[in-house]
Structures are given as structure tokens and as C-alpha cells.
Amino acid sequence: MLSVIGLFIGFMALIIFSSGCSKHEKIVSLDQLAEKSVGVPSGSIGDQLVLSRLPKANIKYFNSALDAALAVNAGRIDAAAYDEPIMRNIAAKNPGLTVLTEMITVDEYGFAMRLGDSNLQAAVNKVIAELKSSGRYDDMMARWFPKAGEPKAMPRISLNGTRGTLYFGTASVTEPFSFVDRKQQVVGFDIELAYYIARELGMQLEIVDMEFGGMIPALISEKVDIIGACITITEERAKKVLFSEPYYRGGIAAIVKK
């Protein structure tokens, strides 16, 4: 009799346990996140952008995009949202994560110069166009945005210019666009692009690292000649600075478990 009761209790426990555990849902589209938990970095406008697309999402706040992504990997939230290139970089280093193809918002990034500096703008646009037409842009994308692992090493780019120095302002917290490598050098997609611009102008290049929010003021006050670090082209910013043609199409993207 006791054995029968024991079997019955065990059977009921199995039913309760099974009903309380749901199978991991593979998320492949934004629509699946409609009422799910989405992590964003505190202090960013990520929550507003997510809610503009997913008004019923349950927003969770984290210290950084990486913390939010790791919470996804641990199964504590369903997704994390932030700048697409940053999320792609995190996913490349964490095999259990992937970035959804459909974007929450779509933005374009460009280099910025002072208003009226049309000659520099023309030179930047020429370099961007030539990189794309020659196929070297694709090489840069493969180098800085690998499908897995760390970005590759910064290539050696010789500058023999004698027409002065181009001061390039950047914020080395926007990997893989601008970041400090293991040799404590500022490298990245934007840094490589800046070298090609300096070479086109016949100039030397000096990297001026600063806080992201200080870049436009530094440009306007002529502390630097040009700035770049995953800078979104907006109408409001275009009232203060002159933008190049877009060199990268990004925006806010969601990272989820594979």
C-alpha cells in the first residue's frame, strides 16, 4: 500500500514539475518580444526606443549593455536592446547569443566636421566611396565585425603626409568602432577609416580620445578637426556640425538566446 501511495505522490510531483517548467522559446522576430522582458542600459534612451516599437514590453534596467546581454544568456530576461554594432560585438564573443535581423530602430552613422568645412567633407566622402567600390570596405567589416570571436588586429597604415596633422576626436568606448586594444592603443573601424582620410589629405593623424558627450563641443571649439565614434546622424546634430555620407547603417537591435 505504501509503495502505491509513493508512486502516486511521485507521479503527481512529476506533473506539477512539468507544468511549471516551460520549454525555452526560440525567439526569431521582434513580434515575439511583444510582452516579454527586455533589458536596456540605465541612463540610455533604449527604453523609449524599445517601447516605441514594443509598447507592452517589460523593461528591465542594467548597468551596461553587456550586463543586460549576460542576463539574456543566463535566462533571466528574454532579450536585451542597444546599439546594433555593440550588440553584434557582444554576440560574436558569446556563442549562445545572436542579434535579431529585424531592427527596433534604424540609424546611420557618419563622421562630423565643423559647419562650412566642405573641403574636408568632400575628402571624407571620397574615401568612403572608394573603400566601398574597391571592396576594402568589406575587408574592414570582416576585420572589425567577425561572426565569432574578437576583432582582428589593426592593420599598419603608413602616413607620409607633409601637409600638417589631422586631429581626430573619438570616444574609445564604442567597440568595435573605437576602443582600446590589449596594447593600450585606440583602434577600431572608425580609427582605420580616419587613417585613410589622413592619407587622402596628405596629412599625419593624431587621435584625441575623449568622452562621447564632449566630442561635438570639442569639434565646435576647434580642439579637433573631425570626430567619429559610432555617431548617429540626426537633424538636431546636423544643425551644429557637418556630416559625411553615412558609412554604416545601424540602430537599436535586440540580442536573444540562440
C-alpha positions in Angstrom: 0.0 0.0 0.0 2.8 2.4 0.9 4.5 1.7 -2.4 1.4 2.5 -4.3 1.0 5.8 -2.3 4.7 6.6 -3.0 4.2 6.0 -6.7 1.1 8.2 -6.7 2.9 11.1 -4.9 5.9 10.8 -7.3 3.6 10.8 -10.3 1.8 14.0 -9.1 5.1 15.7 -8.3 6.2 15.0 -11.9 3.1 16.5 -13.3 3.4 19.6 -11.1 7.1 20.0 -12.0 6.4 19.5 -15.7 3.6 22.0 -15.8 5.8 24.6 -14.0 8.7 24.4 -16.5 8.2 25.8 -19.9 10.4 24.9 -22.8 12.8 27.7 -24.0 11.1 29.6 -26.8 13.4 30.3 -29.7 13.0 34.0 -30.5 13.5 34.8 -34.2 11.4 38.0 -34.6 10.7 41.2 -32.7 7.0 40.4 -32.6 7.8 37.5 -30.2 9.1 40.1 -27.7 5.7 42.0 -27.6 5.1 41.2 -23.9 8.4 39.8 -22.8 11.2 41.2 -20.7 13.8 43.4 -22.5 16.9 44.7 -20.8 18.4 48.1 -21.5 21.3 50.1 -20.0 20.3 52.6 -17.4 20.5 56.2 -18.5 20.1 55.4 -22.2 17.1 56.2 -24.3 16.9 52.5 -25.1 13.7 52.0 -23.0 11.9 54.7 -25.0 13.0 53.3 -28.3 12.0 49.7 -27.3 8.6 50.9 -26.1 8.0 52.8 -29.3 8.2 49.5 -31.2 7.1 47.1 -28.4 4.7 49.2 -26.1 3.9 46.2 -23.9 7.4 45.0 -23.3 8.6 44.6 -19.7 11.6 46.8 -19.5 14.5 45.8 -17.1 17.4 48.1 -16.4 21.1 47.2 -16.2 24.4 49.0 -15.7 25.5 48.3 -19.2 24.6 46.6 -22.5 27.0 43.8 -21.6 25.2 43.2 -18.2 21.9 43.0 -20.0 23.2 40.6 -22.6 24.7 38.3 -20.0 21.3 38.3 -18.2 19.8 37.1 -21.5 22.4 34.4 -21.7 21.6 33.3 -18.1 17.9 33.1 -18.9 16.9 35.9 -16.5 15.4 38.1 -19.3 14.2 37.4 -22.8 16.2 40.0 -24.7 18.5 43.0 -24.4 18.4 46.0 -26.7 21.1 48.6 -27.5 23.1 49.9 -30.5 23.3 47.1 -33.1 27.1 47.2 -33.7 27.7 46.9 -29.9 25.3 44.0 -29.6 26.9 42.3 -32.6 30.2 42.6 -30.9 28.9 41.1 -27.7 27.2 38.2 -29.7 30.5 37.5 -31.5 32.1 36.9 -28.1 29.3 34.9 -26.7 28.3 31.9 -28.8 25.0 31.4 -27.1 23.7 34.7 -28.2 22.5 36.2 -31.5 21.2 39.5 -32.8 17.8 39.6 -34.4 17.9 40.7 -38.1 14.9 43.0 -37.7 15.9 46.3 -36.1 14.0 48.1 -33.4 15.1 51.4 -35.0 17.3 52.2 -38.0 20.0 54.8 -37.8 23.0 55.8 -39.9 26.5 56.7 -38.6 28.8 59.4 -40.0 31.9 61.4 -39.3 31.3 65.0 -38.3 33.2 68.2 -39.2 32.6 71.9 -38.5 29.9 73.7 -40.4 31.3 75.1 -43.6 34.2 72.7 -43.8 33.0 71.4 -47.1 36.5 70.5 -48.4 37.1 68.1 -45.6 33.6 66.7 -46.0 34.3 66.1 -49.7 37.6 64.3 -48.9 35.8 62.0 -46.3 33.0 61.2 -48.8 35.6 60.4 -51.4 37.4 57.9 -49.1 34.2 56.2 -48.1 33.1 55.8 -51.7 36.4 54.5 -52.8 36.6 52.0 -49.9 33.1 50.6 -50.9 33.8 50.5 -54.6 37.2 48.8 -54.2 35.9 46.1 -51.8 38.2 47.2 -49.0 35.1 48.3 -47.0 34.1 44.6 -46.9 37.5 43.7 -45.6 37.1 46.3 -42.9 33.7 44.9 -41.9 35.1 41.4 -41.7 38.0 42.6 -39.6 36.0 44.6 -37.1 32.8 42.7 -37.1 33.7 39.0 -37.1 30.9 36.5 -36.8 32.7 35.0 -33.9 35.5 35.9 -31.5 37.4 39.2 -31.1 38.0 41.8 -33.8 41.2 41.3 -35.8 44.4 43.4 -35.3 44.5 46.9 -36.6 46.4 47.0 -40.0 49.6 49.1 -40.3 48.7 52.2 -42.4 51.7 54.3 -43.3 51.3 58.1 -43.4 53.9 60.1 -45.1 52.0 63.3 -45.4 53.6 66.7 -45.1 50.5 68.9 -45.0 50.2 69.1 -41.3 48.2 67.0 -38.8 44.6 65.9 -38.8 43.2 65.9 -35.2 40.6 63.1 -34.9 38.3 63.2 -31.9 36.9 59.9 -30.7 35.4 58.1 -27.7 37.1 54.7 -27.2 34.1 53.2 -25.5 32.3 52.2 -28.7 33.8 48.9 -29.6 34.3 47.9 -32.4 34.2 51.4 -33.8 36.7 52.9 -31.4 38.2 51.1 -28.4 41.5 50.4 -26.6 43.2 47.2 -27.5 45.4 44.9 -25.4 48.4 47.1 -26.4 46.6 50.1 -25.0 46.2 51.6 -28.4 43.0 53.2 -29.7 41.9 51.1 -32.6 38.7 50.2 -34.4 36.6 50.6 -37.6 36.4 54.4 -37.2 40.1 54.7 -36.4 41.1 52.8 -39.5 38.8 55.0 -41.6 40.4 58.1 -40.1 43.9 56.9 -41.2 42.6 56.5 -44.8 41.2 60.0 -44.6 44.5 61.5 -43.3 46.4 59.6 -46.1 44.0 61.0 -48.7 44.7 64.6 -47.4 48.5 64.0 -47.3 48.5 64.6 -43.5 49.6 63.0 -40.3 46.9 61.8 -37.9 46.6 62.4 -34.1 43.9 60.5 -32.2 42.3 62.6 -29.4 40.4 60.3 -27.1 37.6 61.9 -25.0 34.2 61.3 -23.5 31.4 60.7 -26.1 29.4 63.7 -24.9 32.5 66.0 -25.3 33.1 65.3 -29.0 30.8 67.8 -30.6 31.8 70.6 -28.2 35.5 69.8 -28.9 34.9 70.0 -32.6 33.0 73.3 -32.5 35.7 74.8 -30.3 38.3 73.7 -32.8 40.2 71.4 -30.4 39.8 68.7 -33.1 39.2 68.8 -36.9 36.8 65.8 -37.3 35.1 63.3 -34.9 33.9 59.8 -35.2 32.8 57.1 -32.8 29.5 55.4 -33.8 27.9 58.9 -34.2 24.3 58.8 -35.3 23.3 61.3 -38.0 20.3 63.3 -36.7 18.6 66.5 -37.8 19.4 68.1 -34.4 23.1 67.4 -34.6 23.2 68.5 -38.2 22.3 72.0 -37.0 25.7 72.1 -35.2 28.0 70.0 -37.4 28.6 69.0 -41.0 28.1 65.2 -41.5 29.8 63.0 -44.0 27.9 60.5 -46.1 26.8 57.6 -43.9 29.5 54.9 -43.6 27.4 52.5 -41.5 23.8 51.6 -41.2 22.9 50.6 -37.7 20.4 51.4 -35.0 18.9 49.7 -31.9 18.8 45.9 -32.1 17.8 43.1 -29.8 20.1 40.3 -28.7 18.5 36.9 -27.7 19.5 33.4 -26.9 20.1 31.1 -29.9 
